[in-house]
């Protein structure tokens, strides 16, 4: 221990001054001293430290993501597509394609707008659906064709528009035919039988199939069953099936028909078809055609433009007040078949708010001209339509049970998840896939119902039949 000098002991103040001088010298060397710092709040200290901030951000995102995931699985909640990036799987996990497909199809219905099971039942089984050769394989698997209950389940279908189809009368193919009522009597008779057989098939399988006659009913079937039941709707494939009678359209609507294709492979009293020897009207019948479209709009019947000529497409899109559907057609730009939709018409569909449901028929999707097609060809058509007019205007209408051959990879209705996987593999967002799988069709259906409600409030009258005068 050092000893203080007598002078230092006698003068403590001078000692303090010396110490202060030393501190001043040090400050001069070190620079000005910062003012005393107040104690930082604990949260501020943590937020300023990356060691704490990054885990905190991850925890917040995970909480939001899993809450979103929980809501997305609830049947009564429909989250907007813009928030789908909050999925924990898409954010933090390596989500497989199968997981994404399951997530999409469990939260939003997959709808096929054209399945021809009724004509298969007629042609192969004479509409005897209770016979063992139909009822057992339809319920348990192995039915001839492309569709049965197990394959519908494997395909994760949420809804189907069952096509009620009868062939064009032979006389209607005569270029000199004047569309006499008598030509179509058998067609309307057969249509009634086909509506009946499909309704009996649905009623026979209540554990899986449930009728829906409105977009709201359709959605309730899906949500109330957690996607386990398939909403079933009827569509008619050609105006030759109404017997030239607008009254038949209204009666068909009453029994559950919700779309009618304007033609099949024949012209009729109202419009020209695509696959015919020559046009008759060069589009719509200029008098009856517009009147019939107005009746569709007033009634709430979806206008289906598959099978019609391009001129008919353009005529209808110029006058309809409701969005249209193409229940089973593809892109003419990729496969120039008369059954497909030209690009200029696609742009009219976008303006109209309608939707083109891509068909799987090999001749309509092959790009090689050899009649052979693959799942990738179908995906190409979906992508072309989406890239041309947007994901709000494309969907699926397979034509299963109505086509003799199928694309490789889409051999039957159970293969739908593989098609969804292909779209995801090509980089399509989950939200856009949901639009194509069913949201677009439901949007068009709701819009058609809204137009009908407005026209009925306005007092638009029904289109009446041209009934000949009776001679008493």
C-alpha positions as CSV (number, residue, x, y, z in Angstrom):
1,X,0.0,0.0,0.0
2,X,1.5,3.4,-1.0
3,X,1.9,6.1,1.6
4,X,0.6,9.7,1.0
5,X,3.0,12.6,1.3
6,X,2.5,15.2,4.0
7,X,1.4,17.7,1.3
8,X,-1.2,15.3,-0.1
9,X,-2.6,14.5,3.3
10,X,-2.8,18.2,4.1
11,X,-4.6,19.1,0.8
12,X,-7.3,16.6,-0.3
13,X,-8.9,19.1,-2.6
14,X,-5.8,19.3,-4.7
15,X,-5.8,15.6,-4.9
16,X,-9.3,15.6,-6.4
17,X,-8.3,18.2,-8.9
18,X,-5.4,16.1,-10.0
19,X,-7.8,13.1,-10.5
20,X,-10.2,15.3,-12.5
21,X,-7.3,16.5,-14.7
22,X,-6.4,12.9,-15.4
23,X,-10.0,12.1,-16.5
24,X,-10.1,15.2,-18.7
25,X,-7.0,14.0,-20.4
26,X,-8.5,10.6,-21.0
27,X,-11.8,12.1,-22.4
28,X,-9.8,14.2,-24.8
29,X,-8.1,11.1,-26.1
30,X,-11.4,9.0,-26.2
31,X,-13.7,11.6,-27.5
32,X,-16.8,13.2,-25.9
33,X,-18.6,11.0,-23.5
34,X,-22.2,10.0,-24.3
35,X,-24.9,11.1,-21.9
36,X,-26.1,8.5,-19.5
37,X,-28.5,6.0,-21.2
38,X,-31.9,5.2,-19.7
39,X,-32.6,1.5,-19.1
40,X,-34.2,0.0,-22.2
41,X,-37.6,-1.8,-21.9
42,X,-37.2,-5.5,-21.9
43,X,-39.3,-6.0,-25.1
44,X,-37.3,-3.4,-27.0
45,X,-34.1,-5.2,-26.0
46,X,-35.4,-8.5,-27.3
47,X,-36.7,-7.1,-30.6
48,X,-33.3,-5.5,-31.2
49,X,-31.6,-8.8,-30.8
50,X,-31.7,-11.2,-33.9
51,X,-31.3,-14.2,-31.6
52,X,-34.8,-13.4,-30.2
53,X,-36.5,-11.6,-33.1
54,X,-36.2,-14.4,-35.7
55,X,-37.7,-17.2,-33.5
56,X,-40.5,-14.7,-32.5
57,X,-41.4,-14.0,-36.1
58,X,-41.4,-17.7,-36.9
59,X,-43.7,-18.4,-34.0
60,X,-46.2,-15.6,-35.1
61,X,-46.2,-17.0,-38.7
62,X,-46.7,-20.5,-37.5
63,X,-49.6,-19.5,-35.3
64,X,-51.3,-17.6,-38.1
65,X,-50.7,-20.4,-40.5
66,X,-52.1,-23.2,-38.3
67,X,-55.1,-21.1,-37.5
68,X,-55.6,-20.6,-41.2
69,X,-55.2,-24.3,-41.8
70,X,-57.8,-25.0,-39.1
71,X,-60.3,-22.7,-40.7
72,X,-59.7,-24.0,-44.2
73,X,-60.8,-27.5,-43.1
74,X,-64.0,-26.2,-41.6
75,X,-67.0,-26.7,-43.9
76,X,-68.6,-23.4,-43.1
77,X,-65.5,-21.2,-43.8
78,X,-64.3,-20.3,-47.3
79,X,-61.0,-18.4,-47.0
80,X,-60.1,-16.1,-49.9
81,X,-57.4,-17.5,-52.2
82,X,-55.1,-14.5,-51.3
83,X,-54.5,-16.0,-47.9
84,X,-53.6,-19.5,-49.0
85,X,-49.9,-18.7,-48.7
86,X,-50.4,-18.9,-44.9
87,X,-50.6,-22.7,-45.1
88,X,-48.0,-24.1,-42.7
89,X,-47.2,-26.8,-45.3
90,X,-46.5,-24.3,-48.1
91,X,-44.6,-22.0,-45.8
92,X,-42.4,-24.2,-43.7
93,X,-42.7,-27.8,-44.8
94,X,-41.9,-29.7,-48.0
95,X,-45.5,-30.3,-48.9
96,X,-45.8,-33.1,-51.5
97,X,-48.0,-32.9,-54.5
98,X,-50.4,-35.5,-53.1
99,X,-50.8,-33.4,-49.9
100,X,-51.6,-30.3,-51.9
101,X,-54.1,-32.2,-54.1
102,X,-55.8,-33.6,-51.0
103,X,-55.9,-30.2,-49.3
104,X,-57.4,-28.6,-52.4
105,X,-60.1,-31.3,-53.0
106,X,-61.0,-31.6,-49.4
107,X,-61.7,-27.8,-49.1
108,X,-63.3,-27.1,-52.5
109,X,-65.5,-29.3,-54.7
110,X,-64.1,-31.0,-57.8
111,X,-66.9,-30.7,-60.4
112,X,-67.1,-32.6,-63.7
113,X,-69.8,-30.9,-65.9
114,X,-70.3,-33.8,-68.4
115,X,-70.5,-37.5,-67.5
116,X,-72.6,-39.8,-69.7
117,X,-73.5,-42.5,-67.3
118,X,-77.3,-42.4,-68.3
119,X,-76.6,-43.3,-71.9
120,X,-74.3,-46.1,-70.7
121,X,-77.1,-47.4,-68.6
122,X,-79.4,-47.3,-71.6
123,X,-77.1,-48.7,-74.2
124,X,-75.4,-51.5,-72.1
125,X,-78.1,-52.3,-69.5
126,X,-81.4,-51.1,-71.1
127,X,-81.9,-48.9,-68.0
128,X,-82.3,-52.0,-65.8
129,X,-80.3,-50.5,-63.0
130,X,-81.5,-52.9,-60.3
131,X,-80.2,-55.9,-62.1
132,X,-77.1,-57.5,-60.6
133,X,-75.0,-56.8,-63.6
134,X,-75.4,-53.1,-63.1
135,X,-76.2,-52.5,-59.4
136,X,-73.4,-54.6,-57.9
137,X,-70.4,-53.3,-60.0
138,X,-71.7,-49.8,-59.9
139,X,-71.8,-49.9,-56.1
140,X,-68.7,-52.0,-55.5
141,X,-66.5,-51.3,-58.5
142,X,-65.8,-52.8,-61.9
143,X,-68.8,-51.4,-63.9
144,X,-68.2,-51.3,-67.7
145,X,-67.0,-47.8,-68.7
146,X,-65.4,-45.1,-66.7
147,X,-67.5,-44.4,-63.7
148,X,-68.8,-46.2,-60.6
149,X,-69.0,-45.4,-56.9
150,X,-65.5,-46.5,-55.9
151,X,-63.9,-44.7,-58.8
152,X,-65.9,-41.5,-58.1
153,X,-64.6,-41.8,-54.5
154,X,-61.0,-42.3,-55.6
155,X,-61.3,-39.4,-58.0
156,X,-62.4,-37.2,-55.1
157,X,-65.4,-35.8,-57.0
158,X,-67.5,-33.3,-55.2
159,X,-70.1,-32.9,-57.9
160,X,-71.2,-34.2,-61.3
161,X,-73.5,-32.9,-64.0
162,X,-74.9,-36.1,-65.4
163,X,-75.6,-35.8,-69.2
164,X,-79.1,-36.8,-70.3
165,X,-78.4,-37.6,-73.9
166,X,-80.4,-39.1,-76.8
167,X,-79.1,-39.4,-80.4
168,X,-80.2,-36.9,-83.1
169,X,-83.1,-38.3,-85.1
170,X,-82.0,-39.6,-88.4
171,X,-84.4,-37.3,-90.3
172,X,-82.8,-34.3,-88.6
173,X,-79.6,-35.0,-90.5
174,X,-81.3,-34.5,-93.9
175,X,-80.2,-31.1,-95.3
176,X,-83.7,-30.6,-96.6
177,X,-85.4,-31.2,-93.3
178,X,-87.6,-28.4,-92.1
179,X,-87.5,-29.4,-88.4
180,X,-91.1,-30.7,-88.2
181,X,-92.3,-31.5,-84.7
182,X,-93.0,-35.1,-85.6
183,X,-89.3,-35.7,-86.2
184,X,-88.5,-35.2,-82.5
185,X,-91.3,-37.1,-80.7
186,X,-89.1,-40.1,-80.1
187,X,-86.3,-37.8,-78.8
188,X,-88.5,-36.2,-76.1
189,X,-89.8,-39.6,-75.2
190,X,-86.3,-41.0,-74.7
191,X,-85.2,-37.9,-72.8
192,X,-87.9,-38.5,-70.2
193,X,-86.7,-42.1,-69.8
194,X,-83.1,-40.9,-69.4
195,X,-84.0,-38.3,-66.7
196,X,-85.9,-41.0,-64.9
197,X,-83.0,-43.5,-65.0
198,X,-80.5,-41.0,-63.6
199,X,-82.8,-39.9,-60.9
200,X,-83.3,-43.6,-59.9
201,X,-79.6,-44.2,-59.8
202,X,-79.1,-41.2,-57.5
203,X,-81.9,-42.2,-55.2
204,X,-80.5,-45.8,-55.0
205,X,-77.2,-44.5,-53.6
206,X,-78.1,-41.9,-50.9
207,X,-74.9,-42.6,-49.0
208,X,-72.9,-41.1,-51.9
209,X,-75.1,-39.3,-54.4
210,X,-77.5,-36.4,-53.6
211,X,-79.4,-34.2,-56.0
212,X,-78.8,-30.5,-56.1
213,X,-81.0,-28.0,-58.0
214,X,-79.3,-24.7,-57.0
215,X,-75.7,-23.6,-56.5
216,X,-76.4,-23.1,-52.8
217,X,-77.8,-26.7,-52.5
218,X,-74.7,-27.9,-54.3
219,X,-72.4,-26.2,-51.9
220,X,-74.4,-27.5,-48.9
221,X,-74.1,-31.1,-50.1
222,X,-70.3,-30.7,-50.2
223,X,-69.9,-28.8,-46.9
224,X,-72.5,-30.8,-44.8
225,X,-70.9,-34.1,-45.8
226,X,-67.3,-32.9,-45.5
227,X,-66.9,-33.8,-49.2
228,X,-68.0,-37.4,-48.7
229,X,-71.1,-37.0,-50.8
230,X,-71.4,-36.0,-54.5
231,X,-73.8,-33.3,-55.5
232,X,-75.7,-34.5,-58.6
233,X,-77.2,-32.3,-61.3
234,X,-78.8,-33.0,-64.7
235,X,-77.9,-31.6,-68.1
236,X,-79.6,-32.2,-71.5
237,X,-77.3,-32.5,-74.5
238,X,-79.2,-30.9,-77.4
239,X,-82.4,-29.0,-78.2
240,X,-83.5,-31.8,-80.4
241,X,-84.5,-33.3,-77.1
242,X,-87.2,-30.7,-76.3
243,X,-89.4,-31.6,-79.3
244,X,-89.4,-28.0,-80.5
245,X,-91.3,-27.0,-77.4
246,X,-90.2,-24.3,-74.9
247,X,-92.7,-25.7,-72.5
248,X,-90.5,-28.8,-72.3
249,X,-87.6,-26.7,-71.1
250,X,-89.6,-25.4,-68.2
251,X,-90.8,-28.9,-67.3
252,X,-87.3,-30.3,-67.5
253,X,-86.2,-27.4,-65.2
254,X,-88.8,-28.5,-62.7
255,X,-87.4,-32.0,-62.5
256,X,-83.8,-30.8,-62.0
257,X,-82.2,-30.1,-65.4
258,X,-79.9,-27.1,-65.0
259,X,-78.2,-26.9,-68.4
260,X,-79.2,-27.6,-71.9
261,X,-76.7,-27.8,-74.8
262,X,-78.1,-25.9,-77.7
263,X,-77.2,-28.6,-80.3
264,X,-75.7,-32.0,-80.6
265,X,-74.2,-33.2,-83.9
266,X,-77.2,-31.9,-85.8
267,X,-78.8,-28.6,-86.6
268,X,-82.2,-28.0,-85.0
269,X,-85.1,-25.5,-85.1
270,X,-83.1,-23.0,-82.9
271,X,-79.4,-23.2,-83.8
272,X,-76.6,-24.8,-85.9
273,X,-74.3,-27.5,-84.7
274,X,-70.6,-27.8,-85.2
275,X,-70.3,-31.3,-86.6
276,X,-72.8,-31.1,-89.4
277,X,-72.7,-31.4,-93.2
278,X,-73.7,-27.7,-93.7
279,X,-75.1,-24.9,-91.5
280,X,-78.8,-24.2,-91.8
281,X,-79.2,-20.9,-90.0
282,X,-75.5,-19.7,-90.1
283,X,-75.7,-19.4,-86.3
284,X,-78.9,-19.0,-84.3
285,X,-82.3,-19.0,-85.9
286,X,-82.7,-15.3,-86.2
287,X,-86.2,-15.3,-84.8
288,X,-86.5,-18.2,-82.4
289,X,-82.9,-18.3,-81.3
290,X,-82.8,-15.0,-79.4
291,X,-86.2,-15.7,-77.9
292,X,-85.0,-19.1,-76.6
293,X,-81.9,-17.6,-75.1
294,X,-84.0,-15.0,-73.3
295,X,-86.1,-17.9,-71.9
296,X,-83.0,-19.7,-70.7
297,X,-82.0,-16.5,-68.9
298,X,-85.4,-15.9,-67.5
299,X,-85.7,-19.4,-66.2
300,X,-82.2,-19.7,-64.8
301,X,-81.2,-22.5,-67.2
302,X,-77.5,-22.5,-68.0
303,X,-76.7,-22.0,-71.7
304,X,-74.3,-24.7,-72.9
305,X,-72.4,-23.9,-76.1
306,X,-70.5,-27.2,-76.5
307,X,-71.4,-28.9,-79.9
308,X,-72.5,-25.6,-81.5
309,X,-70.9,-23.9,-84.5
310,X,-68.6,-21.0,-84.0
311,X,-71.2,-18.7,-85.5
312,X,-73.8,-19.9,-83.0
313,X,-71.3,-19.3,-80.2
314,X,-70.8,-15.7,-81.3
315,X,-74.5,-15.1,-81.8
316,X,-75.3,-16.3,-78.3
317,X,-72.5,-14.4,-76.6
318,X,-73.7,-11.2,-78.2
319,X,-77.2,-11.5,-76.6
320,X,-77.2,-13.6,-73.5
321,X,-77.6,-11.7,-70.2
322,X,-76.1,-14.6,-68.2
323,X,-72.7,-16.2,-68.4
324,X,-72.4,-19.3,-70.6
325,X,-70.7,-22.7,-70.1
326,X,-69.1,-25.0,-72.5
327,X,-69.8,-28.2,-70.7
328,X,-67.2,-30.3,-72.6
329,X,-65.0,-28.5,-75.1
330,X,-61.3,-27.7,-75.6
331,X,-59.1,-25.2,-77.3
332,X,-59.2,-24.9,-81.1
333,X,-55.8,-23.2,-81.2
334,X,-54.2,-26.5,-80.0
335,X,-56.4,-29.0,-81.7
336,X,-58.3,-27.6,-84.7
337,X,-61.4,-29.7,-84.3
338,X,-64.9,-28.1,-85.0
339,X,-66.0,-29.2,-81.5
340,X,-63.4,-26.9,-79.9
341,X,-63.5,-23.2,-79.1
342,X,-61.6,-20.6,-81.2
343,X,-59.4,-18.1,-79.4
344,X,-61.6,-15.1,-80.5
345,X,-64.6,-16.8,-78.9
346,X,-62.5,-17.4,-75.8
347,X,-62.1,-13.7,-75.4
348,X,-65.9,-13.3,-75.8
349,X,-66.3,-15.9,-73.0
350,X,-64.1,-13.8,-70.8
351,X,-66.1,-10.7,-71.4
352,X,-69.3,-12.7,-70.8
353,X,-67.9,-14.2,-67.5
354,X,-68.4,-17.7,-68.7
355,X,-66.3,-20.9,-68.4
356,X,-64.9,-23.5,-70.8
357,X,-64.8,-27.0,-69.3
358,X,-62.0,-29.0,-71.0
359,X,-63.1,-32.3,-72.5
360,X,-61.0,-35.4,-72.4
361,X,-62.0,-36.9,-75.7
362,X,-58.7,-37.8,-77.5
363,X,-59.7,-36.4,-80.9
364,X,-60.4,-33.1,-79.2
365,X,-57.2,-32.7,-77.3
366,X,-54.5,-34.6,-79.3
367,X,-51.9,-32.4,-80.9
368,X,-50.4,-35.2,-83.1
369,X,-53.4,-35.9,-85.3
370,X,-53.2,-39.6,-84.6
371,X,-56.3,-39.8,-82.3
372,X,-54.1,-40.6,-79.3
373,X,-53.8,-38.3,-76.3
374,X,-52.3,-38.2,-72.9
375,X,-53.0,-36.5,-69.6
376,X,-50.4,-33.9,-70.5
377,X,-52.4,-33.0,-73.6
378,X,-55.5,-32.3,-71.5
379,X,-53.3,-30.2,-69.2
380,X,-52.0,-28.3,-72.2
381,X,-55.6,-27.3,-73.1
382,X,-56.4,-26.2,-69.6
383,X,-53.2,-24.1,-69.5
384,X,-53.9,-22.5,-73.0
385,X,-57.3,-21.4,-72.0
386,X,-56.1,-20.1,-68.6
387,X,-53.2,-18.3,-70.2
388,X,-55.4,-16.8,-72.9
389,X,-58.3,-15.6,-70.8
390,X,-57.5,-16.3,-67.1
391,X,-58.1,-18.9,-64.5
392,X,-61.6,-17.6,-63.9
393,X,-62.8,-19.2,-67.1
394,X,-61.6,-22.8,-67.3
395,X,-62.7,-26.1,-65.7
396,X,-63.3,-29.8,-66.5
397,X,-66.0,-31.7,-68.4
398,X,-64.6,-35.1,-69.1
399,X,-67.3,-36.8,-71.2
400,X,-66.5,-40.0,-69.4
401,X,-68.9,-42.9,-70.4
402,X,-69.6,-40.9,-73.6
403,X,-66.2,-41.4,-75.3
404,X,-64.9,-44.7,-76.6
405,X,-61.2,-43.9,-75.8
406,X,-59.5,-42.0,-73.1
407,X,-56.2,-40.2,-72.8
408,X,-53.3,-42.2,-71.3
409,X,-53.2,-41.3,-67.7
410,X,-56.9,-40.4,-67.5
411,X,-58.4,-43.8,-68.1
412,X,-61.4,-43.3,-65.9
413,X,-62.8,-40.8,-63.4
414,X,-60.6,-42.0,-60.6
415,X,-57.6,-40.4,-62.3
416,X,-58.6,-36.8,-61.6
417,X,-56.1,-36.3,-58.8
418,X,-53.3,-37.0,-61.3
419,X,-54.5,-34.2,-63.5
420,X,-54.6,-31.8,-60.6
421,X,-51.1,-32.9,-59.7
422,X,-49.9,-32.2,-63.2
423,X,-51.3,-28.6,-63.0
424,X,-49.5,-28.1,-59.7
425,X,-46.3,-29.5,-61.1
426,X,-46.5,-26.9,-63.8
427,X,-46.6,-24.1,-61.2
428,X,-50.3,-23.4,-61.0
429,X,-51.2,-21.8,-57.7
430,X,-53.5,-23.8,-55.4
431,X,-56.1,-21.0,-55.5
432,X,-56.2,-21.1,-59.3
433,X,-56.6,-24.8,-59.3
434,X,-59.6,-24.4,-57.0
435,X,-61.2,-22.1,-59.5
436,X,-60.8,-24.7,-62.3
437,X,-61.9,-27.6,-60.2
438,X,-65.3,-26.1,-59.3
439,X,-65.4,-22.5,-58.1
440,X,-65.8,-21.1,-61.7
441,X,-68.8,-23.3,-62.4
442,X,-70.5,-22.4,-59.2
443,X,-69.8,-18.7,-59.8
444,X,-71.4,-19.0,-63.3
445,X,-74.4,-20.9,-61.8
446,X,-75.0,-18.2,-59.1
447,X,-74.8,-15.4,-61.7
448,X,-77.3,-17.2,-63.9
449,X,-79.7,-17.6,-60.9
450,X,-79.2,-13.9,-60.1
451,X,-80.1,-12.9,-63.7
452,X,-83.2,-15.1,-63.6
453,X,-84.4,-13.6,-60.4
454,X,-84.0,-10.1,-61.8
455,X,-85.8,-10.9,-65.1
456,X,-88.6,-12.6,-63.2
457,X,-89.0,-9.5,-61.0
458,X,-89.2,-7.4,-64.1
459,X,-92.1,-9.5,-65.3
460,X,-90.5,-11.0,-68.4
461,X,-93.1,-13.5,-69.7
462,X,-92.4,-17.1,-70.6
463,X,-91.7,-18.0,-74.2
464,X,-94.9,-19.7,-75.4
465,X,-95.2,-22.6,-77.9
466,X,-96.5,-22.1,-81.4
467,X,-99.6,-24.3,-80.9
468,X,-101.6,-24.8,-84.1
469,X,-105.3,-23.8,-84.0
470,X,-107.6,-26.6,-83.3
471,X,-110.7,-27.3,-85.4
472,X,-113.6,-28.3,-83.3
